[in-house]
Amino acid sequence: MTGSPFVFLDRDGTLVRDTGYVHRLEDYELLPGVVEGLTRLAAAGFAFAIVTNQSGIGRGYYTAASFDTFQQHLLRDLERHGIAIRASYHCPHRPEEGCACRKPGAALLWRARDELDADLARSWLVGDGEGDVGAARAAGCAGAVRLVSEQHADALKHDGVEVARDLREAADRILAARP
């Protein structure tokens, strides 16, 4: 085995409340279960990186500088809780641009593999959208956990993908699936 196992994390709707094109510090809210779930995954040997689509930049809704300010706030908050994020990758493009870095494309994960020595075959992606699942599959990740609403969280899997209500439950799914 070479490389480290990672849990790649979507940002909006996974780590922070998704209020739509999240970029203002006054909208910052860490979601329940994030600290507990990431703490357990770190103790099990996983490293973390954020992979997030941020088409609001490409649409002109906010600037790259606004994104960076919000992102640094998130990283500092997680660090205060003892959680280290090794890197943060984002795609600023609009969906119609068809770039390879926009999830479900796998370019952000391949970049993490190359820059962080991530072993994708032992890594997972946690996110709240189909694009997250598609990116994990396209990159050859061990699996994906899709965060779903309360009404769908009673199923352990949906379309062959693990589901959970929050990162605490996502950690349960990932740890249970490890050999």
Sequence and secondary structure as in RCSB ss.txt:
>XXXX:A:sequence
MTGSPFVFLDRDGTLVRDTGYVHRLEDYELLPGVVEGLTRLAAAGFAFAIVTNQSGIGRGYYTAASFDTFQQHLL
RDLERHGIAIRASYHCPHRPEEGCACRKPGAALLWRARDELDADLARSWLVGDGEGDVGAARAAGCAGAVRLVSE
QHADALKHDGVEVARDLREAADRILAARP
>XXXX:A:secstr
  SB EEEE SBTTTB   SS   GGG  B TTHHHHHHHHHHTT EEEEEEE HHHHTTSS HHHHHHHHHHHH
HHHHHTT    EEEEE   GGG  SSSTTSSHHHHHHHHHH B GGG EEEESSHHHHHHHHHHT SEEEEE  G
GGTT SEETTEEEESSHHHHHHHHHHH  
